[in-house]
């Protein structure tokens, strides 16, 4: 059966209207303060229940790891740490991943669940940092080998696997989702950051079109294919971004003095990170999406 030209034009018109009607994403920002007297609050990870993982510096200048669930603050300290403890990710079970500087002066990594720390140590590494965890308990981060060379890694059960980006240096596997897709970044030959989404076999480039020579840092993927990260503009300033359905969106806290870092994301497109106000310092934020 033949379709009339009028019918084809009507179909094309409806398609065009549908495309034009797709609204742009907008973000609403709110500050995150661990306590009223905290000098600084850093928010790095958020799970689907809205629990936020990070750290804060108290009025005495001491850094503590934290989990904020609703209005409840849980302060966490690791006795093995010489300096302050920090969490960088949290999964649906409330297990957090993080690291600190140990009493030897080297980084030590761990997961924390229900008041218990479990050490994460890449075999034969001089130091390990953990920055991502998924609902399976798989952990990602970086380690330094005996030659002080930095590599990314993923830990699944008791098995550790090295992740390196060919041709680049100082690889870091930062965040992981439930499909085991990993946000990985490294320093390229030009001295800037190159980022990828790694599925265990291939590296898919992630590069914000507004990035300058310093490049793009991909931090965390959610379970729906969205990615939170930071790019450095042509002036070298840090700017947050969201990669959603193939499009890059700026995520900039309106109170920032031209510096926003977008660190964590959940499946509801809630994001957390840090911004620098005009007065200086770092402040945590939570961004919701409309």
Backbone as CSV, one residue per row, in Angstrom:
resi,resn,N_x,N_y,N_z,CA_x,CA_y,CA_z,C_x,C_y,C_z
1,UNK,0.849,-1.188,0.000,0.000,0.000,0.000,0.885,1.239,0.000
2,UNK,0.577,2.184,-0.872,1.390,3.394,-0.953,1.000,4.375,0.136
3,UNK,1.993,5.064,0.686,1.749,6.111,1.673,1.784,7.453,0.965
4,UNK,0.798,8.302,1.235,0.740,9.602,0.570,1.868,10.499,1.077
5,UNK,2.272,11.463,0.246,3.301,12.419,0.629,2.851,13.225,1.840
6,UNK,1.537,13.531,1.929,1.005,14.281,3.062,1.189,13.491,4.353
7,UNK,0.947,12.190,4.266,1.117,11.341,5.455,2.562,11.318,5.917
8,UNK,3.484,11.243,4.966,4.906,11.244,5.311,5.293,12.554,5.972
9,UNK,4.797,13.662,5.439,5.121,14.967,6.007,4.562,15.115,7.420
10,UNK,3.356,14.587,7.639,2.775,14.649,8.975,3.596,13.853,9.979
11,UNK,4.043,12.664,9.559,4.876,11.840,10.434,6.167,12.571,10.786
12,UNK,6.812,13.157,9.771,8.059,13.877,10.010,7.835,15.078,10.920
13,UNK,6.678,15.734,10.751,6.359,16.887,11.593,6.223,16.475,13.048
14,UNK,5.507,15.365,13.294,5.327,14.888,14.660,6.656,14.478,15.278
15,UNK,7.536,13.853,14.492,8.853,13.462,14.990,9.646,14.700,15.384
16,UNK,9.620,15.716,14.509,10.365,16.940,14.791,9.849,17.622,16.047
17,UNK,8.511,17.664,16.204,7.931,18.264,17.393,8.335,17.502,18.635
18,UNK,8.354,16.156,18.541,8.746,15.324,19.675,10.164,15.592,20.099
19,UNK,11.046,15.753,19.112,12.444,16.038,19.427,12.581,17.414,20.064
20,UNK,11.895,18.403,19.486,12.001,19.765,20.005,11.414,19.884,21.405
21,UNK,10.439,19.006,21.718,9.757,19.112,23.004,10.555,18.523,24.157
22,UNK,11.618,17.778,23.848,12.427,17.179,24.911,13.085,18.272,25.740
23,UNK,12.724,18.413,27.013,13.245,19.529,27.819,14.706,19.300,28.209
24,UNK,15.475,20.375,28.341,16.867,20.233,28.812,16.883,19.911,30.302
25,UNK,17.950,19.289,30.754,18.072,18.998,32.179,18.428,20.265,32.946
26,UNK,17.824,20.415,34.101,18.192,21.501,35.005,18.536,20.898,36.356
27,UNK,19.379,21.586,37.099,19.889,21.056,38.360,19.587,22.012,39.504
28,UNK,19.206,21.449,40.629,18.988,22.209,41.849,20.044,21.812,42.872
29,UNK,20.773,22.793,43.395,21.892,22.527,44.297,21.523,22.862,45.738
30,UNK,21.986,22.035,46.650,21.858,22.328,48.079,23.169,21.992,48.769
31,UNK,23.570,22.831,49.714,24.807,22.591,50.457,24.652,21.383,51.376
32,UNK,25.748,20.683,51.589,25.787,19.569,52.536,26.782,19.932,53.630
33,UNK,26.310,20.001,54.859,27.161,20.301,56.009,27.063,19.141,56.994
34,UNK,28.203,18.555,57.324,28.187,17.447,58.280,27.683,17.916,59.636
35,UNK,28.227,19.021,60.112,27.792,19.643,61.360,27.807,21.153,61.176
36,UNK,27.180,21.871,62.099,27.151,23.329,62.010,28.529,23.936,62.214
37,UNK,29.397,23.215,62.918,30.726,23.757,63.224,31.830,23.188,62.326
38,UNK,31.473,22.353,61.359,32.488,21.761,60.475,33.155,22.846,59.638
39,UNK,34.478,22.796,59.566,35.213,23.751,58.745,35.072,23.434,57.260
40,UNK,34.893,22.168,56.950,34.801,21.731,55.555,34.046,20.412,55.494
41,UNK,33.222,20.240,54.466,32.540,18.972,54.214,32.777,18.582,52.773
42,UNK,33.246,17.359,52.547,33.511,16.847,51.201,32.570,15.687,50.920
43,UNK,31.788,15.790,49.861,30.840,14.739,49.497,31.322,14.063,48.211
44,UNK,31.510,12.742,48.265,32.104,12.011,47.146,31.187,10.982,46.504
45,UNK,30.347,10.320,47.287,29.523,9.252,46.734,28.111,9.304,47.273
46,UNK,27.132,8.805,46.487,25.730,8.772,46.914,25.094,7.491,46.374
47,UNK,24.348,6.786,47.235,23.676,5.566,46.769,22.219,5.859,46.420
48,UNK,21.500,4.834,45.999,20.137,5.048,45.521,19.164,5.438,46.627
49,UNK,19.526,5.199,47.882,18.695,5.630,49.006,18.992,7.076,49.392
50,UNK,19.967,7.680,48.721,20.330,9.062,49.004,21.374,9.231,50.085
51,UNK,21.918,8.124,50.617,22.980,8.218,51.628,24.260,8.732,50.971
52,UNK,24.906,9.680,51.622,26.091,10.349,51.075,27.330,9.926,51.846
53,UNK,28.385,9.598,51.125,29.669,9.237,51.721,30.675,10.332,51.447
54,UNK,31.550,10.580,52.427,32.575,11.599,52.247,33.395,11.778,53.495
55,UNK,33.742,13.015,53.794,34.479,13.322,55.017,34.184,14.753,55.431
56,UNK,34.570,15.092,56.647,34.448,16.476,57.088,35.582,16.795,58.052
57,UNK,35.885,18.072,58.148,36.905,18.559,59.080,36.194,19.296,60.199
58,UNK,36.395,18.845,61.421,35.677,19.431,62.552,36.288,20.759,62.988
59,UNK,35.729,21.355,64.028,36.168,22.678,64.475,37.593,22.679,64.996
60,UNK,38.105,21.477,65.354,39.483,21.362,65.845,40.464,21.044,64.722
61,UNK,39.958,20.961,63.483,40.825,20.681,62.347,41.087,19.202,62.105
62,UNK,40.285,18.310,62.722,40.456,16.870,62.553,39.503,16.370,61.484
63,UNK,40.027,15.574,60.550,39.209,15.030,59.470,38.632,13.672,59.865
64,UNK,37.350,13.476,59.561,36.650,12.226,59.849,35.919,11.754,58.599
65,UNK,35.839,10.449,58.393,34.960,9.912,57.362,33.521,10.054,57.838
66,UNK,32.596,10.079,56.891,31.198,10.261,57.282,30.265,9.561,56.318
67,UNK,29.077,9.232,56.838,27.930,8.840,56.034,26.760,9.674,56.531
68,UNK,26.088,10.365,55.614,24.905,11.135,55.959,23.704,10.477,55.297
69,UNK,22.780,9.973,56.106,21.558,9.346,55.613,20.378,10.152,56.124
70,UNK,19.766,10.923,55.248,18.735,11.848,55.699,19.360,12.908,56.579
71,UNK,18.892,13.012,57.814,19.454,13.964,58.763,20.427,13.311,59.730
72,UNK,20.666,12.013,59.548,21.551,11.282,60.462,22.993,11.283,59.972
73,UNK,23.892,11.768,60.790,25.325,11.755,60.500,25.995,10.627,61.265
74,UNK,26.735,9.782,60.546,27.570,8.758,61.179,29.020,9.147,60.954
75,UNK,29.735,9.424,62.035,31.150,9.787,61.971,31.996,8.544,62.165
76,UNK,32.996,8.362,61.309,33.804,7.149,61.322,35.284,7.508,61.330
77,UNK,36.046,6.850,62.206,37.493,7.015,62.260,38.157,5.643,62.226
78,UNK,39.259,5.551,61.513,40.020,4.314,61.422,41.292,4.464,62.259
79,UNK,41.461,3.597,63.230,42.610,3.689,64.135,43.941,3.450,63.433
80,UNK,43.902,2.846,62.242,45.133,2.603,61.495,45.607,3.841,60.735
81,UNK,44.791,4.893,60.752,45.104,6.088,59.969,45.929,7.087,60.770
82,UNK,46.972,7.587,60.143,47.771,8.646,60.747,47.072,9.987,60.570
83,UNK,46.504,10.191,59.388,45.739,11.405,59.110,44.275,11.014,58.916
84,UNK,43.435,11.988,58.595,41.997,11.780,58.564,41.523,10.692,57.612
85,UNK,40.422,10.061,57.990,39.777,9.020,57.204,38.792,9.653,56.229
86,UNK,38.609,9.029,55.056,37.641,9.533,54.078,36.988,8.372,53.340
87,UNK,35.686,8.505,53.078,34.950,7.568,52.232,34.722,8.223,50.870
88,UNK,34.829,7.416,49.799,34.680,7.939,48.446,33.500,7.351,47.687
89,UNK,32.896,6.296,48.208,31.759,5.671,47.533,30.965,4.871,48.552
90,UNK,29.689,4.637,48.246,28.829,3.855,49.128,27.832,3.085,48.266
91,UNK,27.621,1.793,48.577,26.690,1.001,47.780,25.326,0.912,48.457
92,UNK,24.423,0.133,47.864,23.053,0.074,48.361,22.945,-0.565,49.736
93,UNK,23.911,-1.409,50.091,23.912,-2.047,51.403,24.496,-1.140,52.484
94,UNK,24.973,0.031,52.091,25.579,0.953,53.046,27.045,0.693,53.295
95,UNK,27.667,-0.165,52.473,29.106,-0.411,52.591,29.863,0.692,51.860
96,UNK,30.793,1.302,52.559,31.560,2.410,51.990,32.977,1.963,51.663
97,UNK,33.568,2.613,50.655,34.965,2.364,50.287,35.743,3.652,50.461
98,UNK,36.992,3.541,50.964,37.786,4.732,51.167,39.239,4.421,51.421
99,UNK,39.961,5.437,51.841,41.374,5.255,52.160,41.851,6.416,53.027
100,UNK,43.043,6.235,53.571,43.668,7.275,54.392,45.174,7.065,54.341
101,UNK,45.912,7.954,54.969,47.353,7.774,55.123,47.593,7.031,56.427
102,UNK,48.265,5.878,56.330,48.512,5.054,57.502,49.670,5.559,58.343
103,UNK,49.933,4.874,59.425,51.001,5.286,60.342,52.384,5.180,59.701
104,UNK,52.507,4.391,58.618,53.782,4.278,57.912,54.001,5.431,56.940
105,UNK,52.932,6.238,56.724,53.029,7.338,55.775,52.523,6.991,54.396
106,UNK,52.133,5.724,54.172,51.602,5.290,52.889,50.088,5.141,52.966
107,UNK,49.441,5.225,51.802,47.990,5.100,51.752,47.560,3.672,52.065
108,UNK,46.477,3.546,52.840,45.861,2.249,53.077,44.383,2.362,52.710
109,UNK,43.878,1.318,52.056,42.505,1.317,51.570,41.662,0.343,52.381
110,UNK,40.353,0.553,52.329,39.469,-0.292,53.129,38.028,-0.152,52.645
111,UNK,37.217,-1.102,53.064,35.776,-0.928,53.026,35.297,-0.889,54.468
112,UNK,34.125,-0.313,54.676,33.557,-0.172,56.021,32.090,-0.544,55.969
113,UNK,31.684,-1.417,56.879,30.286,-1.824,56.937,29.912,-2.164,58.372
114,UNK,28.857,-1.536,58.872,28.327,-1.807,60.212,29.407,-1.718,61.289
115,UNK,30.248,-0.706,61.155,31.262,-0.451,62.161,32.553,-1.235,61.987
116,UNK,32.648,-2.051,60.938,33.829,-2.889,60.743,34.589,-2.482,59.493
117,UNK,35.934,-2.354,59.639,36.809,-2.076,58.503,37.386,-3.376,57.945
118,UNK,37.456,-3.463,56.619,38.133,-4.562,55.936,39.201,-3.961,55.041
119,UNK,40.447,-4.347,55.244,41.561,-3.772,54.485,41.536,-4.238,53.031
120,UNK,41.789,-3.309,52.119,41.947,-3.598,50.692,43.405,-3.318,50.353
121,UNK,44.145,-4.350,49.972,45.577,-4.180,49.702,45.956,-4.984,48.464
122,UNK,46.285,-4.275,47.384,46.713,-4.971,46.169,47.989,-5.753,46.479
123,UNK,48.076,-7.037,46.077,49.242,-7.866,46.416,50.570,-7.238,45.995
124,UNK,51.486,-7.168,46.933,52.842,-6.660,46.733,52.907,-5.161,46.435
125,UNK,51.765,-4.465,46.561,51.763,-3.020,46.352,52.335,-2.314,47.572
126,UNK,52.945,-1.144,47.357,53.446,-0.357,48.479,52.328,0.451,49.133
127,UNK,51.298,0.799,48.345,50.131,1.481,48.901,48.943,1.336,47.957
128,UNK,47.746,1.387,48.540,46.512,1.173,47.793,45.483,2.212,48.205
129,UNK,44.705,2.703,47.235,43.594,3.615,47.498,42.322,3.023,46.889
130,UNK,41.231,3.010,47.642,39.941,2.512,47.160,38.981,3.683,47.021
131,UNK,38.336,3.800,45.844,37.459,4.947,45.597,36.087,4.565,45.047
132,UNK,35.866,3.295,44.752,34.581,2.890,44.198,34.156,1.517,44.674
133,UNK,32.835,1.309,44.811,32.300,0.009,45.198,30.897,-0.129,44.612
134,UNK,30.561,-1.337,44.125,29.210,-1.558,43.618,28.428,-2.474,44.558
135,UNK,27.204,-2.818,44.175,26.348,-3.610,45.057,26.819,-5.061,45.201
136,UNK,27.707,-5.507,44.311,28.297,-6.846,44.434,29.471,-6.856,45.404
137,UNK,29.881,-5.671,45.854,31.053,-5.564,46.714,32.348,-5.473,45.953
138,UNK,32.278,-5.328,44.618,33.492,-5.175,43.823,34.051,-3.769,44.038
139,UNK,35.360,-3.690,44.231,36.021,-2.443,44.620,37.024,-2.025,43.550
140,UNK,37.096,-0.719,43.281,38.091,-0.191,42.346,38.894,0.912,43.021
141,UNK,40.048,1.189,42.427,40.910,2.237,42.957,42.246,2.234,42.241
142,UNK,43.289,2.555,42.971,44.629,2.564,42.399,45.617,1.998,43.405
143,UNK,46.783,1.595,42.886,47.864,1.136,43.755,49.196,1.543,43.149
144,UNK,50.229,1.537,43.986,51.594,1.811,43.545,52.408,0.539,43.697
145,UNK,53.110,0.160,42.627,53.931,-1.040,42.693,55.281,-0.733,43.347
146,UNK,56.164,-1.733,43.394,57.454,-1.577,44.081,58.359,-0.549,43.411
147,UNK,58.052,-0.220,42.130,58.820,0.800,41.414,58.144,2.169,41.498
148,UNK,57.117,2.276,42.362,56.352,3.517,42.559,55.568,3.935,41.326
149,UNK,55.210,2.960,40.488,54.380,3.216,39.310,52.917,3.004,39.686
150,UNK,52.067,3.947,39.299,50.646,3.891,39.645,49.852,3.100,38.615
151,UNK,48.952,2.248,39.101,48.055,1.459,38.255,46.644,1.506,38.836
152,UNK,45.646,1.341,37.990,44.296,1.136,38.472,44.085,-0.337,38.787
153,UNK,43.020,-0.640,39.540,42.713,-2.047,39.821,41.222,-2.221,40.064
154,UNK,40.771,-3.462,39.934,39.443,-3.869,40.362,39.596,-5.126,41.199
155,UNK,38.864,-5.208,42.293,38.874,-6.375,43.170,37.484,-6.994,43.158
156,UNK,37.403,-8.253,42.704,36.150,-8.998,42.681,36.332,-10.224,43.561
157,UNK,35.653,-10.246,44.694,35.906,-11.311,45.655,37.313,-11.161,46.199
158,UNK,38.107,-12.209,46.061,39.496,-12.147,46.521,40.475,-11.881,45.379
159,UNK,39.957,-11.726,44.147,40.823,-11.569,42.975,41.030,-10.097,42.630
160,UNK,42.292,-9.707,42.529,42.671,-8.361,42.105,43.128,-8.398,40.648
161,UNK,42.716,-7.397,39.862,43.131,-7.303,38.464,43.619,-5.888,38.183
162,UNK,44.778,-5.775,37.569,45.351,-4.482,37.208,44.639,-3.892,35.996
163,UNK,44.464,-2.578,36.010,43.903,-1.857,34.871,44.884,-0.759,34.475
164,UNK,45.365,-0.798,33.243,46.251,0.231,32.714,45.742,0.693,31.358
165,UNK,45.858,1.979,31.095,45.499,2.518,29.788,46.765,2.598,28.946
166,UNK,46.790,1.873,27.854,47.974,1.781,27.008,48.386,3.156,26.484
167,UNK,49.653,3.486,26.660,50.189,4.749,26.183,50.081,5.878,27.177
168,UNK,49.258,5.694,28.228,49.106,6.714,29.263,49.785,6.258,30.547
169,UNK,49.879,7.154,31.497,50.508,6.814,32.771,49.559,7.150,33.928
170,UNK,49.890,6.628,35.099,49.156,6.933,36.343,47.663,6.660,36.217
171,UNK,47.332,5.445,35.821,45.930,5.060,35.662,45.225,4.992,37.013
172,UNK,43.977,5.448,37.041,43.136,5.392,38.235,41.770,4.859,37.838
173,UNK,41.351,3.751,38.446,39.997,3.226,38.263,39.158,3.798,39.402
174,UNK,38.270,4.748,39.101,37.671,5.552,40.176,36.303,5.054,40.639
175,UNK,35.400,4.735,39.724,34.048,4.329,40.110,33.583,3.125,39.324
176,UNK,32.630,2.359,39.889,32.163,1.122,39.257,30.663,0.973,39.480
177,UNK,29.935,0.490,38.450,28.505,0.237,38.617,28.237,-1.271,38.712
178,UNK,26.968,-1.654,38.759,26.635,-3.056,38.988,26.907,-3.952,37.786
179,UNK,27.084,-3.342,36.600,27.469,-4.109,35.416,28.984,-4.254,35.317
180,UNK,29.686,-3.751,36.327,31.147,-3.735,36.373,31.763,-2.827,35.312
181,UNK,30.986,-1.849,34.841,31.562,-0.784,34.020,32.321,0.159,34.951
182,UNK,33.529,0.531,34.552,34.425,1.285,35.429,34.840,2.587,34.766
183,UNK,34.737,3.691,35.513,35.288,4.960,35.049,36.784,4.964,35.340
184,UNK,37.575,5.136,34.290,39.028,5.077,34.386,39.610,6.349,33.769
185,UNK,40.624,6.902,34.408,41.321,8.033,33.800,42.819,7.896,34.031
186,UNK,43.595,8.617,33.221,45.054,8.552,33.303,45.633,9.822,32.710
187,UNK,46.934,9.968,32.834,47.628,11.123,32.273,48.152,10.755,30.886
188,UNK,47.762,11.536,29.886,48.160,11.233,28.509,49.520,11.845,28.171
189,UNK,49.943,11.619,26.944,51.288,12.067,26.540,51.410,13.588,26.497
190,UNK,50.261,14.285,26.429,50.281,15.745,26.422,50.294,16.319,27.837
191,UNK,50.201,15.440,28.840,50.223,15.892,30.220,48.857,16.201,30.796
192,UNK,47.790,15.955,30.025,46.429,16.167,30.509,45.771,14.839,30.862
193,UNK,44.487,14.909,31.267,43.749,13.704,31.636,42.953,13.166,30.455
194,UNK,43.008,11.844,30.293,42.148,11.137,29.352,41.272,10.194,30.161
195,UNK,39.986,10.123,29.798,39.055,9.299,30.555,38.333,8.306,29.658
196,UNK,37.909,7.193,30.285,37.259,6.126,29.545,36.239,5.419,30.435
197,UNK,35.285,4.753,29.781,34.426,3.793,30.462,34.908,2.419,30.030
198,UNK,35.348,1.620,30.998,35.980,0.335,30.732,35.031,-0.791,31.148
199,UNK,34.722,-1.693,30.203,33.800,-2.793,30.494,34.503,-4.127,30.720
200,UNK,35.805,-4.064,30.933,36.577,-5.285,31.121,37.290,-5.737,29.857
201,UNK,36.876,-5.162,28.711,37.487,-5.531,27.428,37.916,-4.300,26.629
202,UNK,37.040,-3.319,26.584,37.320,-2.143,25.762,37.214,-0.864,26.580
203,UNK,37.927,0.163,26.121,37.909,1.480,26.741,37.150,2.446,25.825
204,UNK,36.009,2.942,26.285,35.217,3.904,25.514,35.574,5.306,25.974
205,UNK,36.073,6.164,25.066,36.513,7.504,25.470,35.384,8.352,26.050
206,UNK,35.714,9.133,27.060,34.812,10.117,27.651,35.552,11.445,27.634
207,UNK,35.028,12.414,26.886,35.736,13.683,26.740,34.728,14.805,26.598
208,UNK,34.620,15.648,27.621,33.697,16.773,27.560,34.156,17.735,26.473
209,UNK,33.255,18.155,25.579,33.658,19.034,24.468,34.155,20.403,24.920
210,UNK,33.847,20.790,26.154,34.297,22.088,26.656,35.650,22.020,27.365
211,UNK,36.235,20.839,27.417,37.503,20.671,28.122,38.640,21.352,27.373
212,UNK,39.563,21.925,28.154,40.774,22.491,27.589,41.881,21.454,27.590
213,UNK,43.112,21.906,27.589,44.247,21.002,27.477,44.428,20.054,28.647
214,UNK,43.912,20.422,29.838,44.072,19.548,31.002,43.153,18.342,30.926
215,UNK,42.063,18.449,30.151,41.265,17.285,29.842,40.080,17.011,30.742
216,UNK,39.649,15.745,30.751,38.426,15.300,31.413,38.738,14.174,32.388
217,UNK,38.102,14.224,33.570,38.226,13.161,34.568,36.844,12.567,34.805
218,UNK,36.652,11.307,34.441,35.388,10.604,34.693,35.453,9.965,36.074
219,UNK,34.471,10.247,36.917,34.516,9.761,38.286,33.653,8.531,38.531
220,UNK,32.365,8.594,38.188,31.480,7.504,38.596,30.387,7.254,37.570
221,UNK,30.114,5.966,37.253,28.970,5.625,36.407,27.809,5.117,37.270
222,UNK,26.573,5.422,36.891,25.460,4.778,37.581,25.019,3.550,36.798
223,UNK,23.911,2.949,37.179,23.472,1.701,36.542,22.624,1.926,35.302
224,UNK,22.433,3.201,34.918,21.618,3.527,33.755,22.435,4.135,32.623
225,UNK,23.750,4.099,32.754,24.613,4.600,31.689,25.028,6.047,31.822
226,UNK,24.643,6.694,32.925,25.038,8.084,33.148,26.397,8.139,33.848
227,UNK,27.122,9.221,33.620,28.462,9.365,34.195,28.624,10.764,34.781
228,UNK,29.141,10.813,36.002,29.479,12.079,36.646,30.984,12.269,36.598
229,UNK,31.403,13.510,36.371,32.834,13.760,36.319,33.158,15.237,36.324
230,UNK,34.404,15.527,36.028,34.918,16.893,36.054,35.786,17.121,34.824
231,UNK,35.615,18.269,34.200,36.543,18.647,33.139,37.221,19.951,33.528
232,UNK,38.319,20.232,32.876,39.055,21.472,33.114,38.923,22.354,31.881
233,UNK,38.374,23.551,32.067,38.107,24.412,30.929,39.394,25.018,30.379
234,UNK,39.263,25.897,29.402,40.444,26.463,28.745,41.283,27.329,29.669
235,UNK,40.678,27.742,30.796,41.423,28.505,31.799,42.000,27.610,32.897
236,UNK,41.756,26.298,32.780,42.267,25.359,33.767,41.381,25.196,34.984
237,UNK,40.196,25.839,34.991,39.284,25.732,36.133,38.482,24.435,36.063
238,UNK,38.240,23.837,37.222,37.480,22.590,37.295,35.989,22.873,37.161
239,UNK,35.326,22.104,36.295,33.890,22.251,36.074,33.249,20.864,36.085
240,UNK,32.166,20.696,36.831,31.498,19.413,36.875,30.709,19.145,35.596
241,UNK,30.525,17.858,35.292,29.690,17.504,34.144,28.885,16.240,34.427
242,UNK,27.797,16.122,33.680,26.985,14.906,33.644,26.896,14.464,32.201
243,UNK,27.228,13.196,31.935,27.025,12.612,30.609,25.752,11.781,30.682
244,UNK,24.708,12.253,29.977,23.386,11.636,30.052,22.839,11.428,28.647
245,UNK,22.590,10.170,28.297,22.048,9.819,26.978,22.884,10.414,25.849
246,UNK,24.203,10.341,26.019,25.121,10.775,24.979,25.407,12.261,24.948
247,UNK,24.795,13.029,25.856,24.991,14.480,25.857,25.660,14.918,27.149
248,UNK,26.580,15.879,27.021,27.281,16.425,28.178,26.555,17.669,28.704
249,UNK,26.331,17.693,30.014,25.716,18.835,30.671,26.678,19.386,31.714
250,UNK,26.794,20.710,31.771,27.580,21.325,32.839,26.849,21.190,34.166
251,UNK,27.582,20.824,35.206,27.049,20.764,36.563,27.899,21.716,37.393
252,UNK,27.422,22.953,37.536,28.177,24.001,38.214,27.347,24.564,39.346
253,UNK,27.855,24.445,40.558,27.151,25.031,41.685,27.120,26.552,41.518
254,UNK,25.936,27.178,41.600,25.859,28.628,41.368,26.626,29.456,42.384
255,UNK,26.987,28.854,43.514,27.750,29.597,44.533,29.252,29.435,44.342
256,UNK,29.647,28.678,43.345,31.072,28.412,43.134,31.785,29.607,42.517
257,UNK,33.016,29.785,42.900,33.880,30.784,42.285,34.647,30.117,41.147
258,UNK,33.875,29.662,40.155,34.446,29.039,38.952,35.186,27.743,39.248
259,UNK,34.713,26.954,40.223,35.336,25.656,40.483,34.315,24.716,41.115
260,UNK,33.904,23.702,40.354,32.981,22.676,40.835,33.507,21.315,40.402
261,UNK,33.489,20.372,41.344,33.894,18.999,41.025,32.692,18.095,41.263
262,UNK,32.325,17.306,40.256,31.168,16.416,40.333,31.657,14.981,40.519
263,UNK,31.478,14.434,41.722,32.137,13.173,42.074,31.256,11.928,42.026
264,UNK,30.021,12.029,42.505,29.209,10.818,42.666,27.839,10.967,42.047
265,UNK,27.213,9.823,41.703,25.907,9.838,41.045,25.164,8.551,41.385
266,UNK,23.831,8.652,41.523,23.031,7.445,41.691,22.063,7.296,40.520
267,UNK,21.194,6.293,40.594,20.306,6.006,39.466,19.173,7.015,39.334
268,UNK,18.981,7.855,40.337,17.948,8.888,40.296,18.484,10.211,39.746
269,UNK,19.692,10.185,39.247,20.392,11.373,38.765,20.599,12.394,39.878
270,UNK,20.757,11.904,41.106,21.213,12.748,42.205,22.732,12.684,42.214
271,UNK,23.371,13.841,42.331,24.822,13.909,42.254,25.385,14.644,43.463
272,UNK,26.607,14.306,43.824,27.292,14.994,44.915,28.697,15.366,44.465
273,UNK,29.220,16.399,45.108,30.566,16.846,44.783,30.982,17.980,45.694
274,UNK,31.894,18.799,45.204,32.439,19.902,45.989,32.564,21.144,45.120
275,UNK,32.433,22.288,45.755,32.651,23.533,45.035,33.484,24.468,45.905
276,UNK,34.130,25.422,45.255,34.943,26.422,45.950,34.261,27.769,45.836
277,UNK,33.819,28.355,46.957,33.201,29.687,46.903,34.263,30.777,46.809
278,UNK,33.798,31.996,46.673,34.724,33.130,46.541,35.649,33.243,47.744
279,UNK,35.130,32.904,48.927,35.929,33.028,50.154,36.978,31.937,50.282
280,UNK,36.949,30.940,49.387,37.908,29.846,49.441,37.404,28.660,50.223
281,UNK,38.211,27.600,50.287,37.812,26.369,50.957,36.993,25.484,50.039
282,UNK,36.538,24.346,50.572,35.690,23.430,49.818,34.379,23.211,50.560
283,UNK,33.285,23.157,49.821,31.974,22.902,50.395,31.312,21.771,49.616
284,UNK,30.654,20.882,50.320,29.959,19.792,49.667,28.594,20.236,49.150
285,UNK,28.140,19.580,48.078,26.804,19.874,47.565,26.110,18.578,47.155
286,UNK,24.799,18.667,47.052,23.987,17.633,46.433,23.176,18.300,45.339
287,UNK,23.198,17.736,44.143,22.457,18.284,43.004,21.373,17.299,42.601
288,UNK,20.154,17.786,42.499,19.052,16.971,41.996,18.708,17.431,40.589
289,UNK,18.103,16.530,39.832,17.873,16.772,38.407,16.390,16.844,38.100
290,UNK,16.025,17.791,37.239,14.636,17.910,36.770,14.581,17.633,35.288
